[in-house]
């Protein structure tokens, strides 16, 4: 299964790799960005962090021909703790690629996609107890309204939530197809996307506490990166992008390098359609 690291040349450019530098790929996935960085840099070291145990194992295999990296199973909201264990006080650059892996999407057992039938799971970290199924089948109506409105950006989801609660009283939602078909039967999306798309996104964000973790990850990254070091962030939806844009805009200790947001060019989108919604922002610590 081919994996295309999004805007890899731009990532390399905006990280401004220095010989002898220490870098963090905070969402390493299967190692696509790290491989490109290592192939095009001299005498650097990259710490690869990811919550997904499968990703970590595959990353080790994919980068087996390199010795100047270390794969660590953790989340970027724990960056400082991870680096303290490695006895690293500061780094030269940090990359956040917030898209989730095609390997996760194409694995029906992970429950990220309604294009294949599987359990409603959606955990990046499989050791975590909370699943999307528990949220969907057990959380209160008020909480469901909140996540669908705030994370799925669905206007006035109250009526839909009432129908979800009526249905789950009769029968639990057991599979991704079950939930997607149910949403399709009661909701229409104007923009031509599948009716369940935003609901799945909202459940995924809630399951993995993505937005709060992003804020915490950015905070810790800003403390870890040294003066003159850079943070590069690739987002894939407006909620993430707003958090990143606002975070850096409000910091006096960072200079915004990307005055205009960077997007993939036509050729990259043609080769990798999944990259079409990607936005890259970069800052340098003063």
ABEGO torsion letter per residue (X at the ends): XBBBBBGAAAAAAAAGBBBGBBBBBABAEAGAAAAAAAAABBGBBBBBBBABAAAAAAAAAAAAABAABBBBBBBAAAAAAAAAAAGBABBABBBBBABBBAAAAABAAAGABAABBBBBBGBABAABABBAAAAAAABBAAAAAAAAAAAAGBBGAAAAAAAAAAAAAABBBABAAAAAAAAAAABBBAAGBBAAAAAAAAAAAAAAGAAAAAAAAAAAAAAABBBGBBBBBBBABAAAAAAAAAAAAABAABBBABABBBBBBAAAAAABAAAAABBBBBBBBX
